[in-house]
Amino acid sequence: MPIIDLTSLTRTFSAMGNALLPCHCVLCDAPLSGELLCHDCQLALPYLRGHTCESCALPLTTQSRFCGHCLQNPPAFSRSLIPFRYGFPIDSMIHRFKYRRHLTQGRTLSRLLADHLQHSYDQQPDLNLPEVIVPVPLHWSRRWLRGFNQTEALGWDLARDLNIPLATRLCRRRQRTPPQRGLSRKERQKNLRQAFSVTRRGRGAFEGRCVALLDDVVTTTSTTRALSKLLMEAGAAEVHVWALARTPDR
Protein backbone atom coordinates (compact mmCIF):
# COMPACT_ATOMS: atom_id res chain seq x y z
CA MET A 1 0.00 0.00 0.00
CA PRO A 2 1.26 3.53 -0.71
CA ILE A 3 1.99 5.74 2.25
CA ILE A 4 -0.80 8.25 2.62
CA ASP A 5 0.26 11.64 3.90
CA LEU A 6 -2.08 14.30 5.19
CA THR A 7 -0.25 17.50 6.01
CA SER A 8 -1.70 19.69 8.71
CA LEU A 9 -2.07 22.51 6.20
CA THR A 10 -4.13 20.47 3.75
CA ARG A 11 -6.18 19.05 6.61
CA THR A 12 -6.99 22.59 7.73
CA PHE A 13 -8.03 23.69 4.24
CA SER A 14 -10.26 20.65 3.76
CA ALA A 15 -11.92 21.03 7.14
CA MET A 16 -12.45 24.75 6.68
CA GLY A 17 -13.83 24.19 3.18
CA ASN A 18 -16.50 21.85 4.51
CA ALA A 19 -17.31 24.02 7.51
CA LEU A 20 -17.75 27.18 5.46
CA LEU A 21 -20.02 25.86 2.73
CA PRO A 22 -22.29 28.72 1.65
CA CYS A 23 -26.07 28.86 1.76
CA HIS A 24 -26.00 30.75 -1.53
CA CYS A 25 -24.90 29.80 -5.05
CA VAL A 26 -21.17 30.50 -5.36
CA LEU A 27 -21.72 32.07 -8.79
CA CYS A 28 -24.97 34.02 -8.75
CA ASP A 29 -25.63 34.25 -4.98
CA ALA A 30 -29.10 32.72 -5.29
CA PRO A 31 -30.30 31.24 -1.96
CA LEU A 32 -29.80 27.47 -1.67
CA SER A 33 -30.35 24.74 0.89
CA GLY A 34 -27.06 22.86 1.08
CA GLU A 35 -26.02 22.86 -2.59
CA LEU A 36 -23.09 24.83 -3.94
CA LEU A 37 -24.48 25.79 -7.35
CA CYS A 38 -28.01 26.63 -8.40
CA HIS A 39 -29.57 24.62 -11.21
CA ASP A 40 -29.27 27.41 -13.80
CA CYS A 41 -25.58 28.06 -13.09
CA GLN A 42 -24.77 24.38 -13.23
CA LEU A 43 -26.44 24.05 -16.64
CA ALA A 44 -24.48 27.08 -17.91
CA LEU A 45 -21.06 25.59 -17.11
CA PRO A 46 -18.75 24.98 -20.12
CA TYR A 47 -19.11 21.20 -20.28
CA LEU A 48 -16.73 19.35 -22.57
CA ARG A 49 -19.39 18.21 -25.02
CA GLY A 50 -19.03 16.69 -28.44
CA HIS A 51 -16.37 14.37 -29.80
CA THR A 52 -13.04 14.31 -27.99
CA CYS A 53 -9.77 12.40 -28.24
CA GLU A 54 -10.11 9.10 -26.38
CA SER A 55 -6.67 9.58 -24.90
CA CYS A 56 -6.24 13.25 -23.95
CA ALA A 57 -9.86 14.55 -24.18
CA LEU A 58 -8.96 17.24 -26.73
CA PRO A 59 -12.11 18.45 -28.54
CA LEU A 60 -12.05 17.23 -32.15
CA THR A 61 -13.82 18.41 -35.29
CA THR A 62 -13.65 14.96 -36.92
CA GLN A 63 -14.80 11.51 -35.79
CA SER A 64 -11.25 10.24 -35.27
CA ARG A 65 -10.62 8.26 -32.10
CA PHE A 66 -7.44 10.19 -31.30
CA CYS A 67 -6.03 13.64 -31.97
CA GLY A 68 -3.04 14.04 -34.26
CA HIS A 69 -0.60 14.58 -31.39
CA CYS A 70 -1.66 11.37 -29.59
CA LEU A 71 -1.46 9.43 -32.86
CA GLN A 72 2.05 10.67 -33.59
CA ASN A 73 3.28 10.53 -30.00
CA PRO A 74 1.05 8.25 -27.86
CA PRO A 75 1.15 9.19 -24.16
CA ALA A 76 1.77 6.73 -21.34
CA PHE A 77 -1.69 7.44 -19.88
CA SER A 78 -4.60 5.58 -21.45
CA ARG A 79 -7.60 7.79 -20.68
CA SER A 80 -8.44 11.34 -19.63
CA LEU A 81 -11.63 12.06 -17.71
CA ILE A 82 -12.27 15.81 -17.76
CA PRO A 83 -15.71 17.41 -17.37
CA PHE A 84 -15.13 20.99 -18.57
CA ARG A 85 -13.64 23.12 -21.29
CA TYR A 86 -11.35 25.77 -19.82
CA GLY A 87 -13.62 28.79 -20.15
CA PHE A 88 -15.84 31.08 -18.09
CA PRO A 89 -16.80 30.60 -15.29
CA ILE A 90 -14.69 27.48 -14.61
CA ASP A 91 -11.47 29.40 -15.38
CA SER A 92 -12.27 32.13 -12.86
CA MET A 93 -13.35 29.57 -10.23
CA ILE A 94 -10.03 27.73 -10.61
CA HIS A 95 -8.11 31.01 -10.46
CA ARG A 96 -9.87 32.17 -7.28
CA PHE A 97 -9.26 28.82 -5.60
CA LYS A 98 -5.66 28.46 -6.79
CA TYR A 99 -4.34 31.97 -6.18
CA ARG A 100 -6.78 33.55 -3.70
CA ARG A 101 -7.57 30.47 -1.60
CA HIS A 102 -11.34 30.72 -2.05
CA LEU A 103 -12.10 27.41 -0.37
CA THR A 104 -15.74 27.20 -1.38
CA GLN A 105 -14.71 27.47 -5.02
CA GLY A 106 -12.37 24.52 -4.52
CA ARG A 107 -15.03 22.42 -2.81
CA THR A 108 -17.49 23.23 -5.58
CA LEU A 109 -14.97 22.19 -8.23
CA SER A 110 -14.11 18.94 -6.44
CA ARG A 111 -17.78 17.98 -6.15
CA LEU A 112 -18.36 18.66 -9.83
CA LEU A 113 -15.36 16.53 -10.74
CA ALA A 114 -16.38 13.72 -8.36
CA ASP A 115 -19.87 13.61 -9.92
CA HIS A 116 -18.37 13.43 -13.40
CA LEU A 117 -15.97 10.66 -12.45
CA GLN A 118 -18.63 8.57 -10.73
CA HIS A 119 -20.90 8.85 -13.77
CA SER A 120 -18.05 8.06 -16.19
CA TYR A 121 -16.96 4.88 -14.42
CA ASP A 122 -20.57 3.78 -13.86
CA GLN A 123 -21.30 4.17 -17.58
CA GLN A 124 -18.13 2.34 -18.66
CA PRO A 125 -17.95 -0.90 -16.64
CA ASP A 126 -14.96 -2.08 -18.69
CA LEU A 127 -12.97 0.93 -17.44
CA ASN A 128 -10.84 0.02 -14.44
CA LEU A 129 -11.45 2.16 -11.35
CA PRO A 130 -8.14 3.60 -10.11
CA GLU A 131 -6.75 2.20 -6.88
CA VAL A 132 -4.82 5.31 -5.86
CA ILE A 133 -4.91 9.04 -6.66
CA VAL A 134 -1.64 10.90 -7.30
CA PRO A 135 -1.91 14.71 -7.44
CA VAL A 136 0.57 16.59 -9.62
CA PRO A 137 3.26 17.66 -7.13
CA LEU A 138 4.22 21.28 -6.56
CA HIS A 139 7.80 22.33 -5.89
CA TRP A 140 8.30 23.07 -2.21
CA SER A 141 9.26 26.70 -2.87
CA ARG A 142 6.15 27.40 -4.93
CA ARG A 143 3.99 25.60 -2.37
CA TRP A 144 5.52 27.75 0.36
CA LEU A 145 4.76 30.96 -1.57
CA ARG A 146 1.22 29.89 -2.50
CA GLY A 147 0.44 28.40 0.89
CA PHE A 148 -0.88 25.06 -0.39
CA ASN A 149 -1.02 22.73 -3.39
CA GLN A 150 -4.45 23.27 -4.94
CA THR A 151 -4.36 19.92 -6.75
CA GLU A 152 -3.58 18.08 -3.52
CA ALA A 153 -6.48 19.88 -1.79
CA LEU A 154 -8.79 18.72 -4.60
CA GLY A 155 -7.36 15.25 -4.16
CA TRP A 156 -8.32 15.01 -0.50
CA ASP A 157 -11.92 15.86 -1.36
CA LEU A 158 -11.98 13.26 -4.17
CA ALA A 159 -10.35 10.63 -1.95
CA ARG A 160 -13.13 11.09 0.58
CA ASP A 161 -15.96 11.31 -1.97
CA LEU A 162 -14.81 8.34 -4.06
CA ASN A 163 -13.24 6.27 -1.27
CA ILE A 164 -9.90 5.96 -3.09
CA PRO A 165 -6.60 6.53 -1.23
CA LEU A 166 -4.55 9.62 -2.00
CA ALA A 167 -0.74 9.37 -2.25
CA THR A 168 1.10 12.65 -1.72
CA ARG A 169 4.65 11.48 -1.06
CA LEU A 170 5.22 9.00 -3.82
CA CYS A 171 6.07 11.57 -6.51
CA ARG A 172 7.89 14.86 -6.13
CA ARG A 173 8.79 17.88 -8.20
CA ARG A 174 12.54 18.13 -7.86
CA GLN A 175 13.04 21.20 -10.04
CA ARG A 176 11.32 24.54 -9.81
CA THR A 177 10.57 25.11 -13.46
CA PRO A 178 9.38 28.44 -14.91
CA PRO A 179 5.58 28.80 -15.19
CA GLN A 180 4.07 26.90 -18.11
CA ARG A 181 1.65 29.66 -19.07
CA GLY A 182 2.39 31.15 -22.48
CA LEU A 183 4.86 28.44 -23.53
CA SER A 184 4.50 26.35 -26.67
CA ARG A 185 4.11 22.57 -26.53
CA LYS A 186 7.81 22.06 -27.32
CA GLU A 187 8.85 24.65 -24.74
CA ARG A 188 6.64 23.03 -22.09
CA GLN A 189 8.11 19.61 -22.77
CA LYS A 190 11.65 20.98 -22.50
CA ASN A 191 10.67 22.90 -19.36
CA LEU A 192 9.51 19.70 -17.64
CA ARG A 193 12.41 17.47 -18.67
CA GLN A 194 13.70 15.78 -15.49
CA ALA A 195 11.35 17.93 -13.38
CA PHE A 196 9.61 15.03 -11.61
CA SER A 197 10.72 11.84 -9.90
CA VAL A 198 9.22 8.89 -8.03
CA THR A 199 10.39 8.91 -4.41
CA ARG A 200 12.05 6.03 -2.61
CA ARG A 201 8.74 5.31 -0.89
CA GLY A 202 7.05 5.20 -4.27
CA ARG A 203 9.30 2.55 -5.76
CA GLY A 204 7.19 -0.58 -5.99
CA ALA A 205 4.06 1.09 -4.56
CA PHE A 206 2.51 1.45 -8.04
CA GLU A 207 3.30 -2.09 -9.18
CA GLY A 208 0.33 -3.52 -11.10
CA ARG A 209 -2.03 -0.72 -10.04
CA CYS A 210 -4.39 1.52 -11.95
CA VAL A 211 -3.41 5.07 -10.98
CA ALA A 212 -5.40 8.30 -11.28
CA LEU A 213 -3.10 11.24 -12.04
CA LEU A 214 -4.86 14.39 -10.86
CA ASP A 215 -4.28 17.90 -12.27
CA ASP A 216 -6.39 21.05 -12.32
CA VAL A 217 -6.10 22.08 -16.00
CA VAL A 218 -4.71 20.12 -18.97
CA THR A 219 -3.35 22.31 -21.77
CA THR A 220 -0.71 20.59 -23.91
CA THR A 221 -0.55 17.36 -21.81
CA SER A 222 3.18 17.99 -21.18
CA THR A 223 2.82 17.62 -17.40
CA THR A 224 0.57 14.57 -17.52
CA ARG A 225 2.77 12.92 -20.16
CA ALA A 226 5.92 13.39 -18.08
CA LEU A 227 4.35 12.10 -14.87
CA SER A 228 2.41 9.22 -16.41
CA LYS A 229 5.60 7.98 -18.06
CA LEU A 230 7.28 7.91 -14.64
CA LEU A 231 4.33 6.09 -13.09
CA MET A 232 4.34 3.45 -15.80
CA GLU A 233 8.11 3.03 -15.45
CA ALA A 234 7.52 2.54 -11.70
CA GLY A 235 5.25 -0.42 -12.49
CA ALA A 236 1.75 1.05 -12.81
CA ALA A 237 -0.54 -1.12 -14.93
CA GLU A 238 -2.54 1.85 -16.22
CA VAL A 239 -2.76 5.61 -15.72
CA HIS A 240 -5.94 7.69 -16.03
CA VAL A 241 -5.70 11.47 -16.10
CA TRP A 242 -8.27 13.30 -13.98
CA ALA A 243 -8.62 17.07 -14.36
CA LEU A 244 -11.17 19.84 -13.97
CA ALA A 245 -10.76 21.43 -17.38
CA ARG A 246 -9.21 20.94 -20.83
CA THR A 247 -7.87 23.81 -22.88
CA PRO A 248 -8.83 23.54 -26.59
CA ASP A 249 -5.94 23.26 -29.02
CA ARG A 250 -4.65 26.64 -30.10
N, C-alpha and C positions, 0 to 999 in steps of 0.2 A: 504493500500500500504506500502511496506517496505521503510524505509528511505534510500535513496541513497546517499552515501558519496563519494565525489571525492576529495582526498587530493591533496594539491598543488604539492606534489612530483610526484604523479602518473600522474597528469595533464601535468606536465612538460615533463615526459618521453614519454607520448603518443604524445604530440605535436611535440617533437623533433624527435620521430620515424617517423612521417609522413613527416616532413620537410626534413629529411635527407635520404629519399629513394634513393638508388643508381641507376645509369644508367647502371650498369653492374650486371651480375649474382652474387649473394652473395656467390656462391660456386666455380664457375670456372672462374669468371671475364669476361665472354663473354659479348660484348656490347648488351644492351637491350633498348627498348623504353617504359619504364614505368613499366615493369614487375619486379619481384624480383628474379625469377628463370628462366633459359633457359629451353627449352623443354626437352633437353637430361637429364639435372640434375633432373628435376621433375620426369621423367620416372624412373630414377635410385634410387629414394627414397625407403626406406624399408617399403613398404605398408604392412599392416596387411592383407594378403591374405589367402585364404583357410578357413577351418571350424574353428569357434571360439565358445567359451562358450557364450550362449545368455545373460548371466547375467554379467560376468566380462570381456568378450572379450579375455580370455586366449586361445591361439592357441591350437587346439586339434588334435590328430592323429586318433580319431574315429569320427563317425557321431552322437555322443551323443549331446543332446541339452545343457547340462550343464557339467562343469568340476566336478571332484570328490569333491573338497572343497566346491563348491556352493551347491552340492547335500547334503552333510553332514551338512553343516552349511550355509543355505541360507542367503544372505545379505539383508539388508533393502532396498538397491537400486534395481530397477527392470531391468535396461538396462545400458550398457556401450557403448558409441560411441567414438571409438579411431581409428584414421587413420593409425598409424604407429607402427611397431615393434621397440623396443628400440635398435637401431643399427646405424652404420655409414651411412650417416653423420648426422642423426637426433640427435644422442646423443651428438655430438660435437657442433651442433647448439644450443641445449638446454643449454649446459655447458657454452658456450660463452655468451649467453644471461643472464643466471642466475647468474654467478659469475664474469663476466667481463663487464657486462652492454652493450653488443653489441646490440644496439637498432634495427638495421635493421634485425638482426637474429630473434629477438622477433616478429617484424612485419611480417616477412616472415612466421614464425610458426603460428601466429594467423590467417593469411589469408588462409593457408593450412587447418587449423582446421575448419575455418568458411565454406570453400568450402565443406569439408567432411560432416559437420553437415547439411548444406542446402540440399545436395544431399540425405543424409540419411532420413531426415524427408519428403522430397518430394517423395521418393520412398516407404515410409511406412506411408500412410495416416492414418492408425489406431493408429500410435504412437503420443501421445500427445506432442505438442510443449511446452517446459517449459515456465513458466510465469516469472521466475526470475532466475538469475545466482548468485550462491554463490561460490566465490573462497575459496580454502582451506586457512584458516588464518595462518599467521606467527606470532610467539611470538614477542612482541615488541622489545626485546633485539636483536634477530637475524635480525629483519628488520632494526634496527638501524645500526648494523654492516654491513649488506649487502647493505643498502641504499634504498632498495625498496623490495616489494613483487612481484616476477616475475609472479606468478599466477594471482594476482590482475591486473597487467599491461596487461596480456593476456586478462583478463576479460573485461577491458575497450574497447579493440579493438573489441571483440566479441559482446559486448553490442551495439556498434555502427553499426557493420556490419549486425547483425541479428535483431536489433531493439527490444532487450529484456533488461529490467532493470537489473542493477548489484547492489547487496546488499553487502556492505563491513563492515557493523557494526552490523550485526544480529547474527554472530557467532564470537567467539574469541578463541584464543589459550591461556589458562590460565596457562599452565606449559611449561617451556622450557625443552623439552625432549632431550636426546642425539640424535645425527644424526641416521637416520634409516639405512643408508648404511652399509652393511655387517652383519645385524642382521637377524636371522631366522624369520619365520612367527610368532612363539610363542613369541619370544623376542620382535618383533615389536608390537604385540598386547598388551603385558604387558607394553611396553614403552609408549603406547598411552592411557592407562587406565586413565580416568578422565582428559585427556589433553585438551579437548575441552568443550565448553559450548555455549548455546544459550543465547544471551544477553537479558536484560530486554526489549529493543526495539524489539527484535525478537520474543518475546512471543506473539503468535497470528498472527504474520505477515505471517506465512507459512500455515495457516489454509486452507485446501482444495486445495492447489496449487501444480502444478507440478514444481519441482525445479531441476535446473541443477547444480550439484556439480562439480566444475571445479578444476582440478589438472594438473600438468605438466606431470608427469610420474606415472603410476600405476605398482607396483611391486607385492606385496602380497595382496593388497586390504585392508590392515589394516587401513590406514588412511580413505579411502572412506567408509569402513564399520562403523568405529566409528562415523564419521560425519553424514552419512546417517541415522543411528539409531537415532541420536539426532534430525535430521530434521523431521523424521517420528513421533517421540515422541512429537515434537512441533506442529504437526497437518498437516504436508505435506501429500498430497494425493499420491504423487509418487515422486521418486528421480531418475534422470538419471545422470550417471557419464560421464563427458566430460573430455578427456585428450588428450595430444599430442601423447603419446607413451605407449605401453604395454610391459613389460619385460616378456619374455617367462619363464615358470616354470623351476626352476633349478632342 
